[in-house]
Amino acid sequence: MSDLLQTPLHDLHTELGAKIVPFAGYSMPVQYPLGVLKEHLHTRKQAGLFDVSHMGQVRIKGAGITEALEKLVPVDLGALAPFKQTYAVLTNEAGGILDDLIITRWADDEFFLVVNAGCKQQDIAHLQQHLQGFEIEVMDQHALLALQGPQARSVMDELMPAATELRFMTSCFGSLELEGDTIDCFISCSGYTGEDGYEISLPADKAVALTKKLLSFEPVEAIGLGARDSLRLEMGLCLYGHDINTETTPIEAGLIWSISKSRRAGGEKQAGFLGADTILQQIADGASRKRVGLQISGRAPLREGVELVNADGKVIGQITSGGFGPSLGGPVAMAYVDTDYAAIGTEFFALLRKKQIPVAVVKMPFMPQNYVR
């Protein structure tokens, strides 16, 4: 794995006994000695600390940046207040999804973007192509930590009380005092587990010190990518490259909520973004397939790529994310199915080693969200 990139916490992961695997071009911890199942449940019950420094952090700035960025995402960024965040999708000319990301307004003419690690280089090239004349800073000297779970707020209250005033999808700049050292950071109340929590962007050379401090709190455990995946799956959250990609539109993916009403037909800022014709047409007429959540009969997890068939044996879809849901005590999956089979309660079958496993469409998320709003 010598050709893989490393986050600033790589050596610490090794010290903590993590199992290291390749992920999105990085050497990343998939689990620690606690194990994926216990890491997952610990995050749901107490607090989990994730290294997400592999993700891309980008600052864009310049007069007119709001209008320019609105041409790349179907969001009304003009309505985004300072230090508020929004989920967004970068679309291509065909209406496909180049990436999903979080956008924060830092100032009238400045935004902060967090993009997926596997899409980082293509996203930066896309931004540079379409935002010529604007300042684009790739913050590759910064780390990113995610502290998630019901005890995250009490831990942050010890380190930076101002952060406990934040509510879901809001953010602030702040300073942390650690053993006489001041760490300037950017903190948001966000994450990808469905739990209350924070994401902390800070200088890379301060990441180890803050991580060790956070892990010194009794409720906090280091959590790997394995549990991060099962946590997001239980919440019905998309993983780029699996549940969404350039061949899926936001409408097919069930992400219509990410398209501001003002950017839809009849809105004050209708269309004007890449792929608008296709996306607005699908809003009006519907899409031929849809992402759904599945309840699975039995205990066997159904993984990505498993085909779905109707009673006649006709293929009607495919699973894109699947595994065991520790909080649910059973298997859970998401899939794309023909729209005729996408209604809640619709029953069909998954083909697992030529055996038909009964499945049914259920509402997502699979369990309640615990965001503090």
C-alpha positions in Angstrom: 0.0 0.0 0.0 3.0 2.2 -0.4 1.4 4.2 -3.3 -1.6 5.1 -1.1 -2.0 8.5 0.4 -2.1 8.9 4.2 -4.0 11.2 6.4 -2.2 13.1 9.2 -3.6 10.4 11.7 -2.2 7.4 9.9 0.5 6.5 12.4 -1.9 7.0 15.3 -4.4 4.6 13.7 -1.6 2.0 13.6 -0.8 2.7 17.3 -4.4 2.2 18.1 -4.4 -1.2 16.5 -6.5 -0.4 13.5 -6.8 -2.7 10.5 -5.7 -0.6 7.5 -7.2 -0.9 4.1 -7.1 1.0 0.8 -10.0 3.4 0.3 -10.4 6.1 -2.3 -6.7 6.2 -2.9 -5.9 6.5 0.9 -4.7 4.1 3.5 -7.6 4.2 6.0 -8.7 2.4 9.2 -11.6 0.0 8.5 -11.9 -1.1 12.1 -10.1 -1.0 15.5 -9.8 -3.9 18.0 -13.3 -3.1 19.3 -14.7 -4.4 16.0 -17.2 -3.1 13.5 -20.4 -4.2 15.3 -19.3 -2.7 18.7 -18.0 0.4 17.1 -21.3 0.9 15.4 -23.3 0.4 18.6 -20.9 2.6 20.6 -21.5 5.5 18.2 -25.3 5.1 18.5 -25.1 5.0 22.3 -22.2 7.2 23.2 -19.7 8.9 20.9 -17.5 7.8 18.0 -14.5 9.6 16.5 -13.9 9.3 12.8 -10.9 10.4 10.7 -12.4 11.8 7.5 -9.3 13.7 6.5 -9.3 11.9 3.2 -12.3 14.0 2.1 -11.7 17.2 0.1 -11.9 20.6 1.7 -12.2 23.5 -0.7 -12.6 27.2 -0.2 -14.0 29.3 -3.1 -14.2 33.1 -3.1 -14.9 36.1 -5.3 -17.5 38.7 -6.2 -20.4 36.9 -7.8 -19.4 33.4 -6.6 -23.0 32.7 -5.4 -24.5 33.0 -8.9 -21.5 31.2 -10.5 -21.8 28.2 -8.1 -25.6 28.1 -8.6 -24.8 27.1 -12.2 -23.2 23.9 -10.9 -25.6 22.8 -8.2 -29.5 22.9 -8.1 -29.6 24.9 -4.9 -30.7 28.4 -4.1 -27.4 29.5 -2.5 -28.5 33.1 -2.4 -30.9 32.0 0.4 -28.1 30.3 2.4 -27.4 32.4 5.5 -23.8 32.8 6.8 -22.5 29.7 8.5 -25.5 27.7 7.4 -24.8 24.5 5.5 -26.7 22.6 2.7 -26.4 19.2 1.1 -26.0 19.5 -2.7 -25.2 17.4 -5.8 -22.8 18.5 -8.5 -24.6 17.6 -11.7 -23.4 17.0 -15.3 -25.0 18.1 -18.6 -27.0 14.8 -18.7 -28.4 15.3 -15.2 -26.1 12.7 -13.7 -24.5 13.2 -10.3 -20.7 14.0 -10.4 -20.6 14.1 -6.6 -22.6 14.9 -3.5 -21.1 17.5 -1.1 -21.8 19.9 1.8 -21.7 23.6 1.1 -21.2 26.2 3.8 -21.5 29.9 3.4 -18.5 31.6 5.1 -19.2 35.1 3.8 -21.2 36.9 1.1 -18.6 36.1 -1.5 -17.1 32.9 0.1 -18.1 29.2 0.4 -16.5 26.2 2.0 -17.1 22.8 0.3 -16.5 19.3 1.6 -16.4 16.7 -1.3 -15.9 12.9 -1.4 -12.4 11.6 -1.4 -12.8 9.5 -4.5 -14.2 12.4 -6.5 -11.8 15.1 -5.1 -9.5 15.5 -8.1 -12.3 15.5 -10.7 -14.4 17.9 -8.5 -11.6 20.4 -8.3 -11.0 20.2 -12.0 -14.7 20.7 -12.6 -14.8 23.8 -10.3 -11.6 25.2 -11.9 -13.2 24.8 -15.4 -16.5 26.4 -14.5 -15.4 29.0 -11.9 -12.5 30.7 -13.8 -11.6 34.0 -12.3 -12.6 33.0 -8.8 -10.2 32.0 -6.0 -10.2 28.3 -5.4 -8.1 27.0 -2.5 -7.7 23.3 -1.9 -7.2 23.0 1.8 -4.9 19.9 1.7 -3.0 21.0 4.8 -6.1 20.6 6.9 -7.5 17.5 8.6 -11.1 16.7 9.2 -12.5 14.8 12.2 -16.1 13.7 12.9 -17.3 13.3 16.4 -20.7 11.6 16.3 -23.2 10.2 18.8 -25.5 11.3 21.7 -22.5 12.1 24.0 -20.7 14.2 21.3 -22.3 17.5 22.6 -21.2 16.9 26.2 -17.7 16.2 25.1 -17.5 19.4 23.0 -18.9 21.3 25.9 -15.7 20.5 27.7 -13.5 21.7 24.9 -15.4 24.5 23.2 -18.7 25.5 24.9 -19.7 27.7 22.0 -20.0 24.7 19.7 -22.8 23.3 21.9 -25.0 26.2 20.7 -24.8 24.9 17.2 -27.8 23.1 15.7 -27.9 20.7 12.7 -26.3 22.1 9.6 -25.0 25.2 11.3 -21.3 26.1 11.9 -18.8 28.5 13.4 -15.1 29.3 13.7 -13.5 28.7 17.1 -10.4 28.0 19.1 -9.5 25.0 21.2 -7.0 25.3 24.0 -4.9 22.1 24.4 -2.0 22.1 26.9 -1.2 25.7 26.3 -1.6 25.4 22.5 -4.3 27.2 20.7 -5.9 25.3 17.8 -8.0 27.4 15.4 -10.6 25.4 13.7 -13.9 25.4 11.8 -16.7 23.3 13.5 -20.0 22.3 12.0 -22.9 20.4 13.5 -23.1 17.8 10.9 -22.1 14.2 10.0 -23.2 11.1 8.1 -24.4 8.8 10.9 -27.9 10.1 11.6 -26.7 11.1 15.1 -26.0 14.4 16.7 -22.4 15.4 16.3 -19.7 17.6 14.8 -17.2 17.8 12.0 -14.0 19.7 12.9 -11.7 21.1 10.2 -8.3 22.0 11.6 -4.6 22.4 10.5 -3.1 18.9 9.8 -0.3 19.4 12.2 -2.7 19.8 15.1 -4.9 16.7 14.2 -3.0 14.1 16.4 -3.1 16.3 19.5 -6.9 16.9 19.2 -7.6 13.3 18.4 -5.7 12.1 21.4 -7.6 14.7 23.6 -11.0 13.6 22.2 -10.1 9.9 22.8 -9.2 10.7 26.4 -12.9 11.4 27.1 -14.6 8.2 28.5 -17.5 8.2 26.1 -15.3 8.5 22.9 -14.0 5.5 20.9 -12.1 5.6 17.6 -14.4 4.3 14.8 -13.4 2.9 11.4 -14.9 3.0 7.9 -16.7 -0.3 8.4 -19.0 1.1 11.1 -19.2 4.4 9.2 -20.7 2.5 6.3 -23.3 0.6 8.4 -24.2 3.7 10.3 -25.0 5.6 7.1 -26.8 2.6 5.6 -29.2 2.4 8.5 -30.0 6.0 7.8 -30.6 5.5 4.1 -27.8 7.8 3.2 -26.2 7.5 -0.2 -22.6 6.4 -0.8 -21.1 8.0 -3.9 -19.9 5.4 -6.5 -22.5 2.9 -5.1 -25.9 4.5 -4.6 -25.3 7.5 -6.8 -23.0 8.2 -9.8 -22.9 9.9 -13.1 -25.5 7.5 -14.4 -28.1 8.4 -11.7 -30.1 11.6 -11.4 -31.2 13.2 -8.2 -34.8 12.3 -9.0 -33.9 8.6 -9.5 -31.9 8.7 -6.3 -34.8 10.1 -4.2 -32.9 13.3 -3.6 -35.5 15.7 -4.9 -35.4 17.4 -1.5 -31.9 18.6 -2.4 -33.2 20.6 -5.3 -34.4 24.0 -4.0 -38.0 24.8 -5.0 -36.8 28.1 -6.5 -34.7 26.1 -8.9 -37.6 24.0 -10.1 -40.1 24.8 -12.9 -41.9 28.0 -12.0 -39.4 29.0 -9.4 -37.7 32.4 -9.2 -34.4 30.8 -10.2 -35.7 27.9 -12.2 -33.2 25.8 -14.1 -29.9 27.4 -14.9 -27.8 24.5 -13.7 -26.1 21.6 -15.6 -28.5 18.9 -16.5 -31.6 21.0 -15.6 -33.6 19.9 -18.7 -33.4 16.2 -17.7 -33.9 16.8 -14.0 -36.9 19.1 -14.3 -38.4 16.8 -16.9 -38.1 13.9 -14.4 -39.7 16.0 -11.7 -42.7 16.7 -14.0 -43.0 13.2 -15.5 -41.3 10.9 -13.1 -38.2 8.7 -13.6 -38.2 5.1 -14.8 -36.4 3.8 -11.7 -36.1 4.8 -8.1 -33.9 4.2 -5.1 -35.7 2.4 -2.3 -35.1 0.8 1.1 -35.6 -2.9 1.5 -36.7 -5.1 4.3 -35.1 -8.5 3.9 -36.6 -11.8 5.0 -34.1 -13.9 7.0 -30.7 -13.1 8.4 -28.5 -13.2 5.3 -27.2 -9.7 4.3 -27.7 -8.9 0.6 -24.7 -7.0 -0.9 -24.2 -4.6 -3.7 -24.9 -6.1 -7.1 -27.5 -8.6 -6.0 -30.3 -8.7 -8.6 -34.0 -8.2 -7.8 -36.8 -10.0 -9.6 -40.5 -10.1 -9.7 -42.8 -13.1 -9.3 -42.2 -14.0 -12.9 -38.5 -14.0 -12.5 -38.0 -10.7 -14.5 -35.1 -8.5 -13.3 -36.6 -5.3 -11.9 -33.6 -3.8 -10.1 -30.3 -4.2 -8.3 -29.0 -3.7 -4.8 -26.5 -0.8 -4.5 -25.8 -0.9 -0.7 -26.4 -3.7 1.7 -25.2 -5.3 4.9 -26.0 -6.1 8.5 -27.6 -3.3 10.5 -26.3 -3.7 14.1 -28.9 -1.2 15.5 -31.7 -3.0 13.7 -30.5 -6.5 14.5 -30.8 -7.7 10.9 -29.9 -7.1 7.2 -30.6 -3.9 5.5 -30.3 -2.7 1.9 -30.9 0.0 -0.6 -31.6 -0.7 -4.3 -32.8 0.8 -7.6 -36.0 -0.7 -8.9 -38.3 0.0 -11.8 -40.7 2.7 -10.6 -43.7 0.3 -10.9 -42.2 -1.6 -7.9 -41.1 1.4 -5.8 -44.2 1.9 -3.7 -43.9 1.2 0.1 -45.0 -2.3 0.8 -44.3 -3.7 -2.7 -42.9 -7.3 -2.4 -40.5 -9.1 -4.7 -37.4 -11.2 -4.5 -33.6 -11.0 -4.3 -31.5 -13.6 -6.1 -28.8 -14.9 -3.7 -26.9 -17.8 -5.1 -29.9 -18.7 -7.3 -32.2 -18.7 -4.3 -35.1 -16.3 -4.1 -35.1 -14.2 -0.9 -38.4 -12.3 -0.2 -37.9 -8.6 0.2 -40.2 -5.6 0.6 -39.9 -1.9 0.0 -39.9 0.1 3.2 -39.6 3.8 4.1 -36.2 5.3 4.7 -34.4 6.0 7.0 -34.6 2.6 8.5 -34.4 4.1 12.0 -35.1 7.6 13.5 -32.6 10.4 13.0 -31.2 12.0 16.1 -30.1 15.4 14.8 -30.4 18.4 17.1 -32.3 21.0 15.2 
